Amino acid sequence: MEKLHQYAGLEAQVVKNSCRFCVVKASCFPHGINGVNLAKLGAEVINRPLACRGHHLFTMGDPEDSIYVVRAGALKTYISSSDGEEQVTGFYLPGEVMGLDAFESGKHECGAVALQSSNVCKIPNVLLQNICHSTPEMFDEIRRLIGSEILENQRIILTLNKRKATARLASFMLDWIQRWQLDHRGAEPVELPMSRTDIASYIGLTAESLSRSFRKLQQRGIISVSGHQVIVTEQRLLQEASNDD
């Protein structure tokens, strides 16, 4: 798999006023700033396409001076151990921010790869800093982003603390469905663009345990699964399953 900057025919492009006219503007982090700063931000955003599943946005150790906002598609982040074993650390949908892991050292602590044909906006940190100095709203947004990242880490810890595999899967499904429907205005079925192996890695299960958990939820009439699509038929029962420790 090649890094994004090595793609033939997929050179990064500056998209003028991309923030102003973006379809995910309502859910993207700069939506609260004023029009002047939004135009300034949009004028310097770099649009980066990831042509298909498996294309990398960045890899572990890459230097970085920007953050990314998913504009279309879906991506995952992961870390690799010294023996090459991969651990999935997150999934990202349109409007969600990636790259905060590089804030501390200037290098990415994880890799990011497309789960399907995707598009991201690269926003230089120096631009964010300049706007934060002049616009309290932007500073508040950055602080909110960091807080959201911490809360997401806490949620996955709570999920991993659940003893039953079905409860872990139900917790993951509730969180994913909420995020997916926010971007798709509540539409069903809900898409799971990641592989079952990715889900198992993220919530700390074996592939076999995950498959059994999916079957249990379907047999109980809580969800209906067809390929990468899921319909929740009993939201209340899914919530109860997530609490079944």
PyRosetta script that sets phi, psi and omega in degrees:
from pyrosetta import init, pose_from_sequence

init()
pose = pose_from_sequence("MEKLHQYAGLEAQVVKNSCRFCVVKASCFPHGINGVNLAKLGAEVINRPLACRGHHLFTMGDPEDSIYVVRAGALKTYISSSDGEEQVTGFYLPGEVMGLDAFESGKHECGAVALQSSNVCKIPNVLLQNICHSTPEMFDEIRRLIGSEILENQRIILTLNKRKATARLASFMLDWIQRWQLDHRGAEPVELPMSRTDIASYIGLTAESLSRSFRKLQQRGIISVSGHQVIVTEQRLLQEASNDD")
pose.set_psi(1, 131.7)
pose.set_omega(1, -175.8)
pose.set_phi(2, -96.8)
pose.set_psi(2, 153.2)
pose.set_omega(2, 175.7)
pose.set_phi(3, -73.8)
pose.set_psi(3, 159.7)
pose.set_omega(3, -173.8)
pose.set_phi(4, -58.4)
pose.set_psi(4, -41.4)
pose.set_omega(4, -174.7)
pose.set_phi(5, -71.3)
pose.set_psi(5, -6.9)
pose.set_omega(5, 179.0)
pose.set_phi(6, -96.5)
pose.set_psi(6, -2.7)
pose.set_omega(6, -176.1)
pose.set_phi(7, -67.4)
pose.set_psi(7, 135.0)
pose.set_omega(7, 174.0)
pose.set_phi(8, -80.1)
pose.set_psi(8, 129.9)
pose.set_omega(8, 176.0)
pose.set_phi(9, 77.5)
pose.set_psi(9, 8.1)
pose.set_omega(9, -179.2)
pose.set_phi(10, -124.5)
pose.set_psi(10, 49.7)
pose.set_omega(10, -178.8)
pose.set_phi(11, -68.9)
pose.set_psi(11, 143.1)
pose.set_omega(11, 177.5)
pose.set_phi(12, -63.5)
pose.set_psi(12, 142.6)
pose.set_omega(12, -179.2)
pose.set_phi(13, -127.2)
pose.set_psi(13, 142.3)
pose.set_omega(13, 172.8)
pose.set_phi(14, -80.6)
pose.set_psi(14, 127.4)
pose.set_omega(14, -177.2)
pose.set_phi(15, -109.2)
pose.set_psi(15, 104.3)
pose.set_omega(15, -177.9)
pose.set_phi(16, -64.8)
pose.set_psi(16, 132.7)
pose.set_omega(16, 177.8)
pose.set_phi(17, 57.0)
pose.set_psi(17, 27.6)
pose.set_omega(17, -176.5)
pose.set_phi(18, -63.5)
pose.set_psi(18, -32.3)
pose.set_omega(18, -179.8)
pose.set_phi(19, -68.3)
pose.set_psi(19, -39.7)
pose.set_omega(19, -176.5)
pose.set_phi(20, -61.8)
pose.set_psi(20, -39.0)
pose.set_omega(20, -174.0)
pose.set_phi(21, -107.2)
pose.set_psi(21, 6.5)
pose.set_omega(21, -175.3)
pose.set_phi(22, -67.6)
pose.set_psi(22, 141.4)
pose.set_omega(22, -177.9)
pose.set_phi(23, -73.1)
pose.set_psi(23, -18.6)
pose.set_omega(23, 178.5)
pose.set_phi(24, -105.4)
pose.set_psi(24, 17.7)
pose.set_omega(24, -177.3)
pose.set_phi(25, -56.3)
pose.set_psi(25, -36.4)
pose.set_omega(25, -176.2)
pose.set_phi(26, -65.9)
pose.set_psi(26, -27.9)
pose.set_omega(26, -178.8)
pose.set_phi(27, -106.5)
pose.set_psi(27, -7.6)
pose.set_omega(27, -179.2)
pose.set_phi(28, -77.2)
pose.set_psi(28, 153.8)
pose.set_omega(28, -172.3)
pose.set_phi(29, -63.8)
pose.set_psi(29, -29.0)
pose.set_omega(29, -177.8)
pose.set_phi(30, -85.6)
pose.set_psi(30, 13.2)
pose.set_omega(30, -172.5)
pose.set_phi(31, -63.4)
pose.set_psi(31, -18.6)
pose.set_omega(31, -176.5)
pose.set_phi(32, -90.5)
pose.set_psi(32, -3.7)
pose.set_omega(32, -176.1)
pose.set_phi(33, -86.9)
pose.set_psi(33, 163.8)
pose.set_omega(33, -175.4)
pose.set_phi(34, -72.8)
pose.set_psi(34, 167.4)
pose.set_omega(34, -173.7)
pose.set_phi(35, -61.7)
pose.set_psi(35, -37.0)
pose.set_omega(35, -178.9)
pose.set_phi(36, -64.3)
pose.set_psi(36, -48.0)
pose.set_omega(36, -179.4)
pose.set_phi(37, -71.9)
pose.set_psi(37, -30.4)
pose.set_omega(37, 176.2)
pose.set_phi(38, -65.0)
pose.set_psi(38, -40.5)
pose.set_omega(38, 177.5)
pose.set_phi(39, -66.0)
pose.set_psi(39, -39.7)
pose.set_omega(39, 178.8)
pose.set_phi(40, -63.5)
pose.set_psi(40, -43.0)
pose.set_omega(40, 178.8)
pose.set_phi(41, -63.5)
pose.set_psi(41, -47.9)
pose.set_omega(41, -177.4)
pose.set_phi(42, -63.4)
pose.set_psi(42, -32.1)
pose.set_omega(42, -178.1)
pose.set_phi(43, -69.0)
pose.set_psi(43, -22.3)
pose.set_omega(43, -176.6)
pose.set_phi(44, -113.1)
pose.set_psi(44, 3.8)
pose.set_omega(44, 175.4)
pose.set_phi(45, -68.9)
pose.set_psi(45, 138.3)
pose.set_omega(45, 176.3)
pose.set_phi(46, -106.6)
pose.set_psi(46, 121.9)
pose.set_omega(46, -179.2)
pose.set_phi(47, -87.6)
pose.set_psi(47, 126.7)
pose.set_omega(47, -178.4)
pose.set_phi(48, -126.1)
pose.set_psi(48, 116.2)
pose.set_omega(48, 177.4)
pose.set_phi(49, -87.6)
pose.set_psi(49, 142.7)
pose.set_omega(49, 170.5)
pose.set_phi(50, -114.2)
pose.set_psi(50, 111.4)
pose.set_omega(50, -164.8)
pose.set_phi(51, -62.0)
pose.set_psi(51, -37.0)
pose.set_omega(51, -176.1)
pose.set_phi(52, -160.3)
pose.set_psi(52, 175.8)
pose.set_omega(52, 179.2)
pose.set_phi(53, -54.4)
pose.set_psi(53, 135.7)
pose.set_omega(53, 176.2)
pose.set_phi(54, 98.3)
pose.set_psi(54, -11.0)
pose.set_omega(54, 178.0)
pose.set_phi(55, -79.2)
pose.set_psi(55, 133.7)
pose.set_omega(55, -177.3)
pose.set_phi(56, -85.9)
pose.set_psi(56, 140.5)
pose.set_omega(56, 169.3)
pose.set_phi(57, -87.3)
pose.set_psi(57, -44.9)
pose.set_omega(57, 172.4)
pose.set_phi(58, -156.9)
pose.set_psi(58, 163.8)
pose.set_omega(58, 178.4)
pose.set_phi(59, -123.2)
pose.set_psi(59, 167.8)
pose.set_omega(59, -178.9)
pose.set_phi(60, -58.5)
pose.set_psi(60, 132.0)
pose.set_omega(60, 178.4)
pose.set_phi(61, 91.2)
pose.set_psi(61, -10.4)
pose.set_omega(61, 178.7)
pose.set_phi(62, -63.7)
pose.set_psi(62, 135.8)
pose.set_omega(62, 173.8)
pose.set_phi(63, -70.3)
pose.set_psi(63, 146.6)
pose.set_omega(63, -177.9)
pose.set_phi(64, -149.3)
pose.set_psi(64, 141.5)
pose.set_omega(64, 177.5)
pose.set_phi(65, -130.8)
pose.set_psi(65, 25.6)
pose.set_omega(65, -176.3)
pose.set_phi(66, -146.1)
pose.set_psi(66, 168.8)
pose.set_omega(66, 167.0)
pose.set_phi(67, -118.4)
pose.set_psi(67, 167.3)
pose.set_omega(67, -176.6)
pose.set_phi(68, -126.7)
pose.set_psi(68, 144.7)
pose.set_omega(68, 172.0)
pose.set_phi(69, -119.6)
pose.set_psi(69, 128.9)
pose.set_omega(69, 178.1)
pose.set_phi(70, -70.9)
pose.set_psi(70, 126.4)
pose.set_omega(70, -179.7)
pose.set_phi(71, -100.9)
pose.set_psi(71, -33.3)
pose.set_omega(71, 178.2)
pose.set_phi(72, -156.0)
pose.set_psi(72, 151.9)
pose.set_omega(72, 177.5)
pose.set_phi(73, 89.1)
pose.set_psi(73, -152.2)
pose.set_omega(73, -179.0)
pose.set_phi(74, -156.2)
pose.set_psi(74, 145.4)
pose.set_omega(74, 179.6)
pose.set_phi(75, -134.4)
pose.set_psi(75, 164.0)
pose.set_omega(75, 172.6)
pose.set_phi(76, -127.9)
pose.set_psi(76, 156.0)
pose.set_omega(76, 170.6)
pose.set_phi(77, -114.1)
pose.set_psi(77, 154.1)
pose.set_omega(77, -177.4)
pose.set_phi(78, -155.0)
pose.set_psi(78, 160.9)
pose.set_omega(78, 170.2)
pose.set_phi(79, -122.8)
pose.set_psi(79, 152.3)
pose.set_omega(79, 179.9)
pose.set_phi(80, -119.4)
pose.set_psi(80, 136.7)
pose.set_omega(80, 177.4)
pose.set_phi(81, -80.2)
pose.set_psi(81, 172.9)
pose.set_omega(81, -178.8)
pose.set_phi(82, -62.1)
pose.set_psi(82, -26.0)
pose.set_omega(82, 178.8)
pose.set_phi(83, -93.3)
pose.set_psi(83, 9.0)
pose.set_omega(83, 174.0)
pose.set_phi(84, 90.2)
pose.set_psi(84, 2.2)
pose.set_omega(84, 179.1)
pose.set_phi(85, -73.3)
pose.set_psi(85, 134.8)
pose.set_omega(85, -176.7)
pose.set_phi(86, -100.4)
pose.set_psi(86, 135.3)
pose.set_omega(86, 174.9)
pose.set_phi(87, -120.3)
pose.set_psi(87, 118.4)
pose.set_omega(87, 178.5)
pose.set_phi(88, -73.5)
pose.set_psi(88, 131.9)
pose.set_omega(88, -176.8)
pose.set_phi(89, -114.3)
pose.set_psi(89, -9.3)
pose.set_omega(89, 179.6)
pose.set_phi(90, 179.6)
pose.set_psi(90, 159.7)
pose.set_omega(90, 174.4)
pose.set_phi(91, -127.0)
pose.set_psi(91, 145.1)
pose.set_omega(91, -173.4)
pose.set_phi(92, -134.0)
pose.set_psi(92, 137.7)
pose.set_omega(92, -177.8)
pose.set_phi(93, -119.3)
pose.set_psi(93, 169.7)
pose.set_omega(93, 179.3)
pose.set_phi(94, -52.4)
pose.set_psi(94, 135.2)
pose.set_omega(94, -178.6)
pose.set_phi(95, 92.4)
pose.set_psi(95, -12.5)
pose.set_omega(95, -177.8)
pose.set_phi(96, -93.8)
pose.set_psi(96, 151.1)
pose.set_omega(96, -170.7)
pose.set_phi(97, -102.8)
pose.set_psi(97, 138.1)
pose.set_omega(97, 178.3)
pose.set_phi(98, -124.2)
pose.set_psi(98, 159.2)
pose.set_omega(98, 173.1)
pose.set_phi(99, 99.5)
pose.set_psi(99, 2.0)
pose.set_omega(99, 179.7)
pose.set_phi(100, -65.9)
pose.set_psi(100, -18.6)
pose.set_omega(100, -179.2)
pose.set_phi(101, -64.9)
pose.set_psi(101, -20.0)
pose.set_omega(101, -178.7)
pose.set_phi(102, -89.3)
pose.set_psi(102, -2.2)
pose.set_omega(102, -177.8)
pose.set_phi(103, -58.9)
pose.set_psi(103, -40.9)
pose.set_omega(103, -171.4)
pose.set_phi(104, -74.5)
pose.set_psi(104, -48.2)
pose.set_omega(104, -172.4)
pose.set_phi(105, -109.3)
pose.set_psi(105, -11.6)
pose.set_omega(105, -174.7)
pose.set_phi(106, 81.4)
pose.set_psi(106, 6.3)
pose.set_omega(106, 177.1)
pose.set_phi(107, -131.0)
pose.set_psi(107, 147.5)
pose.set_omega(107, -179.2)
pose.set_phi(108, -74.7)
pose.set_psi(108, 133.3)
pose.set_omega(108, 177.1)
pose.set_phi(109, -90.5)
pose.set_psi(109, -3.7)
pose.set_omega(109, 179.9)
pose.set_phi(110, -143.3)
pose.set_psi(110, 171.9)
pose.set_omega(110, 172.9)
pose.set_phi(111, -106.4)
pose.set_psi(111, 157.5)
pose.set_omega(111, 178.2)
pose.set_phi(112, -132.2)
pose.set_psi(112, 131.8)
pose.set_omega(112, -174.8)
pose.set_phi(113, -139.5)
pose.set_psi(113, 147.0)
pose.set_omega(113, -178.7)
pose.set_phi(114, -74.2)
pose.set_psi(114, 137.6)
pose.set_omega(114, 173.5)
pose.set_phi(115, -90.5)
pose.set_psi(115, -14.9)
pose.set_omega(115, 178.4)
pose.set_phi(116, -163.5)
pose.set_psi(116, 175.0)
pose.set_omega(116, 175.9)
pose.set_phi(117, -53.3)
pose.set_psi(117, 124.6)
pose.set_omega(117, -170.9)
pose.set_phi(118, -139.7)
pose.set_psi(118, 171.7)
pose.set_omega(118, 179.0)
pose.set_phi(119, -148.0)
pose.set_psi(119, 133.1)
pose.set_omega(119, -179.9)
pose.set_phi(120, -128.6)
pose.set_psi(120, 157.9)
pose.set_omega(120, 174.2)
pose.set_phi(121, -108.5)
pose.set_psi(121, 125.8)
pose.set_omega(121, 177.9)
pose.set_phi(122, -96.7)
pose.set_psi(122, 124.5)
pose.set_omega(122, -176.3)
pose.set_phi(123, -118.7)
pose.set_psi(123, 113.6)
pose.set_omega(123, -177.8)
pose.set_phi(124, -60.6)
pose.set_psi(124, 137.2)
pose.set_omega(124, 180.0)
pose.set_phi(125, -61.9)
pose.set_psi(125, -35.2)
pose.set_omega(125, -178.9)
pose.set_phi(126, -63.2)
pose.set_psi(126, -34.7)
pose.set_omega(126, 176.9)
pose.set_phi(127, -67.8)
pose.set_psi(127, -43.3)
pose.set_omega(127, 178.3)
pose.set_phi(128, -60.6)
pose.set_psi(128, -42.4)
pose.set_omega(128, -179.7)
pose.set_phi(129, -62.4)
pose.set_psi(129, -42.9)
pose.set_omega(129, -179.6)
pose.set_phi(130, -63.5)
pose.set_psi(130, -42.3)
pose.set_omega(130, 179.8)
pose.set_phi(131, -69.8)
pose.set_psi(131, -37.1)
pose.set_omega(131, 178.7)
pose.set_phi(132, -61.8)
pose.set_psi(132, -35.8)
pose.set_omega(132, -179.9)
pose.set_phi(133, -64.9)
pose.set_psi(133, -32.3)
pose.set_omega(133, -175.4)
pose.set_phi(134, -103.5)
pose.set_psi(134, -13.3)
pose.set_omega(134, -174.4)
pose.set_phi(135, -131.8)
pose.set_psi(135, 104.3)
pose.set_omega(135, 179.8)
pose.set_phi(136, -57.1)
pose.set_psi(136, -32.5)
pose.set_omega(136, -178.7)
pose.set_phi(137, -60.8)
pose.set_psi(137, -39.6)
pose.set_omega(137, 179.6)
pose.set_phi(138, -68.2)
pose.set_psi(138, -40.8)
pose.set_omega(138, 176.8)
pose.set_phi(139, -59.3)
pose.set_psi(139, -42.2)
pose.set_omega(139, 178.5)
pose.set_phi(140, -62.7)
pose.set_psi(140, -37.5)
pose.set_omega(140, 179.5)
pose.set_phi(141, -66.0)
pose.set_psi(141, -42.6)
pose.set_omega(141, 178.5)
pose.set_phi(142, -63.4)
pose.set_psi(142, -42.0)
pose.set_omega(142, 177.8)
pose.set_phi(143, -62.6)
pose.set_psi(143, -39.0)
pose.set_omega(143, 178.1)
pose.set_phi(144, -64.2)
pose.set_psi(144, -40.1)
pose.set_omega(144, 178.8)
pose.set_phi(145, -59.6)
pose.set_psi(145, -46.2)
pose.set_omega(145, -179.8)
pose.set_phi(146, -64.4)
pose.set_psi(146, -40.3)
pose.set_omega(146, 176.5)
pose.set_phi(147, -62.2)
pose.set_psi(147, -40.2)
pose.set_omega(147, 178.9)
pose.set_phi(148, -63.7)
pose.set_psi(148, -38.7)
pose.set_omega(148, 178.6)
pose.set_phi(149, -63.7)
pose.set_psi(149, -40.2)
pose.set_omega(149, 178.6)
pose.set_phi(150, -65.8)
pose.set_psi(150, -43.5)
pose.set_omega(150, 179.4)
pose.set_phi(151, -63.1)
pose.set_psi(151, -38.4)
pose.set_omega(151, 178.6)
pose.set_phi(152, -64.2)
pose.set_psi(152, -40.2)
pose.set_omega(152, 176.8)
pose.set_phi(153, -63.6)
pose.set_psi(153, -37.9)
pose.set_omega(153, 178.5)
pose.set_phi(154, -67.1)
pose.set_psi(154, -37.5)
pose.set_omega(154, 179.6)
pose.set_phi(155, -64.7)
pose.set_psi(155, -41.5)
pose.set_omega(155, -179.6)
pose.set_phi(156, -69.0)
pose.set_psi(156, -33.0)
pose.set_omega(156, 175.6)
pose.set_phi(157, -63.4)
pose.set_psi(157, -42.6)
pose.set_omega(157, 177.3)
pose.set_phi(158, -62.6)
pose.set_psi(158, -39.4)
pose.set_omega(158, 178.6)
pose.set_phi(159, -64.2)
pose.set_psi(159, -44.1)
pose.set_omega(159, -178.9)
pose.set_phi(160, -68.0)
pose.set_psi(160, -22.5)
pose.set_omega(160, 178.8)
pose.set_phi(161, -78.0)
pose.set_psi(161, -12.7)
pose.set_omega(161, 178.3)
pose.set_phi(162, -71.9)
pose.set_psi(162, 131.7)
pose.set_omega(162, -175.3)
pose.set_phi(163, -74.7)
pose.set_psi(163, -37.1)
pose.set_omega(163, -174.4)
pose.set_phi(164, -86.9)
pose.set_psi(164, 134.6)
pose.set_omega(164, -179.2)
pose.set_phi(165, -61.0)
pose.set_psi(165, -38.6)
pose.set_omega(165, -178.8)
pose.set_phi(166, -64.6)
pose.set_psi(166, -37.2)
pose.set_omega(166, 178.0)
pose.set_phi(167, -65.7)
pose.set_psi(167, -37.9)
pose.set_omega(167, 177.2)
pose.set_phi(168, -63.6)
pose.set_psi(168, -46.1)
pose.set_omega(168, -179.7)
pose.set_phi(169, -64.4)
pose.set_psi(169, -42.9)
pose.set_omega(169, 179.9)
pose.set_phi(170, -62.0)
pose.set_psi(170, -40.4)
pose.set_omega(170, 178.0)
pose.set_phi(171, -63.3)
pose.set_psi(171, -44.3)
pose.set_omega(171, 177.5)
pose.set_phi(172, -61.3)
pose.set_psi(172, -44.3)
pose.set_omega(172, -178.0)
pose.set_phi(173, -62.4)
pose.set_psi(173, -42.7)
pose.set_omega(173, -179.9)
pose.set_phi(174, -60.6)
pose.set_psi(174, -44.7)
pose.set_omega(174, 180.0)
pose.set_phi(175, -66.2)
pose.set_psi(175, -45.1)
pose.set_omega(175, -177.9)
pose.set_phi(176, -65.5)
pose.set_psi(176, -43.3)
pose.set_omega(176, -179.1)
pose.set_phi(177, -60.6)
pose.set_psi(177, -43.1)
pose.set_omega(177, 179.6)
pose.set_phi(178, -61.0)
pose.set_psi(178, -45.1)
pose.set_omega(178, -179.5)
pose.set_phi(179, -68.7)
pose.set_psi(179, -42.4)
pose.set_omega(179, -178.7)
pose.set_phi(180, -65.6)
pose.set_psi(180, -43.6)
pose.set_omega(180, -178.4)
pose.set_phi(181, -71.1)
pose.set_psi(181, -27.3)
pose.set_omega(181, 175.0)
pose.set_phi(182, -61.9)
pose.set_psi(182, -41.5)
pose.set_omega(182, 179.6)
pose.set_phi(183, -76.2)
pose.set_psi(183, -28.9)
pose.set_omega(183, -175.4)
pose.set_phi(184, -109.8)
pose.set_psi(184, 20.5)
pose.set_omega(184, 175.5)
pose.set_phi(185, 54.2)
pose.set_psi(185, 42.8)
pose.set_omega(185, 173.4)
pose.set_phi(186, 78.1)
pose.set_psi(186, 9.4)
pose.set_omega(186, -175.8)
pose.set_phi(187, -67.5)
pose.set_psi(187, 149.6)
pose.set_omega(187, 173.1)
pose.set_phi(188, -128.0)
pose.set_psi(188, 154.8)
pose.set_omega(188, 1.3)
pose.set_phi(189, -73.2)
pose.set_psi(189, 162.7)
pose.set_omega(189, 177.3)
pose.set_phi(190, -86.8)
pose.set_psi(190, 136.3)
pose.set_omega(190, -178.7)
pose.set_phi(191, -93.6)
pose.set_psi(191, 138.7)
pose.set_omega(191, 173.0)
pose.set_phi(192, -113.3)
pose.set_psi(192, 89.7)
pose.set_omega(192, -174.8)
pose.set_phi(193, -72.4)
pose.set_psi(193, -17.3)
pose.set_omega(193, 179.8)
pose.set_phi(194, -82.4)
pose.set_psi(194, 160.1)
pose.set_omega(194, 177.7)
pose.set_phi(195, -77.7)
pose.set_psi(195, 163.5)
pose.set_omega(195, 175.0)
pose.set_phi(196, -63.1)
pose.set_psi(196, -33.9)
pose.set_omega(196, 177.6)
pose.set_phi(197, -62.5)
pose.set_psi(197, -39.6)
pose.set_omega(197, 178.1)
pose.set_phi(198, -63.6)
pose.set_psi(198, -45.1)
pose.set_omega(198, 179.7)
pose.set_phi(199, -61.7)
pose.set_psi(199, -45.8)
pose.set_omega(199, -179.6)
pose.set_phi(200, -59.1)
pose.set_psi(200, -43.0)
pose.set_omega(200, 178.8)
pose.set_phi(201, -62.7)
pose.set_psi(201, -43.2)
pose.set_omega(201, -175.7)
pose.set_phi(202, -65.0)
pose.set_psi(202, -39.1)
pose.set_omega(202, -176.4)
pose.set_phi(203, -104.5)
pose.set_psi(203, 13.1)
pose.set_omega(203, 171.3)
pose.set_phi(204, 71.0)
pose.set_psi(204, 40.8)
pose.set_omega(204, 178.3)
pose.set_phi(205, -121.7)
pose.set_psi(205, 160.3)
pose.set_omega(205, 169.1)
pose.set_phi(206, -79.9)
pose.set_psi(206, 161.7)
pose.set_omega(206, 178.9)
pose.set_phi(207, -60.6)
pose.set_psi(207, -36.7)
pose.set_omega(207, -179.2)
pose.set_phi(208, -67.3)
pose.set_psi(208, -43.4)
pose.set_omega(208, 179.2)
pose.set_phi(209, -63.8)
pose.set_psi(209, -38.9)
pose.set_omega(209, 178.9)
pose.set_phi(210, -64.5)
pose.set_psi(210, -43.7)
pose.set_omega(210, 179.7)
pose.set_phi(211, -61.5)
pose.set_psi(211, -42.2)
pose.set_omega(211, 178.3)
pose.set_phi(212, -63.3)
pose.set_psi(212, -38.5)
pose.set_omega(212, -179.5)
pose.set_phi(213, -66.9)
pose.set_psi(213, -41.2)
pose.set_omega(213, 175.4)
pose.set_phi(214, -59.7)
pose.set_psi(214, -44.4)
pose.set_omega(214, -179.8)
pose.set_phi(215, -62.5)
pose.set_psi(215, -41.7)
pose.set_omega(215, -180.0)
pose.set_phi(216, -61.2)
pose.set_psi(216, -44.9)
pose.set_omega(216, -179.4)
pose.set_phi(217, -65.9)
pose.set_psi(217, -34.3)
pose.set_omega(217, 177.7)
pose.set_phi(218, -72.9)
pose.set_psi(218, -41.9)
pose.set_omega(218, -179.9)
pose.set_phi(219, -63.9)
pose.set_psi(219, -29.7)
pose.set_omega(219, 177.9)
pose.set_phi(220, -84.0)
pose.set_psi(220, 0.2)
pose.set_omega(220, 177.7)
pose.set_phi(221, 73.3)
pose.set_psi(221, 21.5)
pose.set_omega(221, -177.2)
pose.set_phi(222, -85.4)
pose.set_psi(222, -40.1)
pose.set_omega(222, 178.8)
pose.set_phi(223, -134.0)
pose.set_psi(223, 160.6)
pose.set_omega(223, 173.2)
pose.set_phi(224, -126.7)
pose.set_psi(224, 123.5)
pose.set_omega(224, -174.4)
pose.set_phi(225, -116.8)
pose.set_psi(225, 132.8)
pose.set_omega(225, 174.9)
pose.set_phi(226, -138.8)
pose.set_psi(226, 102.0)
pose.set_omega(226, -177.3)
pose.set_phi(227, 64.7)
pose.set_psi(227, -120.5)
pose.set_omega(227, 179.7)
pose.set_phi(228, -97.9)
pose.set_psi(228, 14.2)
pose.set_omega(228, -178.6)
pose.set_phi(229, -116.1)
pose.set_psi(229, 140.7)
pose.set_omega(229, -177.6)
pose.set_phi(230, -131.4)
pose.set_psi(230, 136.5)
pose.set_omega(230, 171.2)
pose.set_phi(231, -118.3)
pose.set_psi(231, 126.9)
pose.set_omega(231, 176.9)
pose.set_phi(232, -87.6)
pose.set_psi(232, 116.7)
pose.set_omega(232, -178.2)
pose.set_phi(233, -94.3)
pose.set_psi(233, -22.8)
pose.set_omega(233, 179.7)
pose.set_phi(234, -137.6)
pose.set_psi(234, 87.1)
pose.set_omega(234, -177.2)
pose.set_phi(235, -60.4)
pose.set_psi(235, -41.1)
pose.set_omega(235, -178.4)
pose.set_phi(236, -63.3)
pose.set_psi(236, -42.7)
pose.set_omega(236, -179.9)
pose.set_phi(237, -68.9)
pose.set_psi(237, -31.7)
pose.set_omega(237, 176.3)
pose.set_phi(238, -66.0)
pose.set_psi(238, -40.3)
pose.set_omega(238, 177.0)
pose.set_phi(239, -63.3)
pose.set_psi(239, -42.5)
pose.set_omega(239, 178.9)
pose.set_phi(240, -64.1)
pose.set_psi(240, -40.4)
pose.set_omega(240, 178.9)
pose.set_phi(241, -62.6)
pose.set_psi(241, -34.3)
pose.set_omega(241, -179.5)
pose.set_phi(242, -69.2)
pose.set_psi(242, -22.5)
pose.set_omega(242, -179.1)
pose.set_phi(243, -96.8)
pose.set_psi(243, 2.0)
pose.set_omega(243, -176.5)
pose.set_phi(244, -85.8)
pose.set_psi(244, 82.2)
pose.set_omega(244, -178.1)
pose.set_phi(245, -83.6)
pose.dump_pdb("model.pdb")
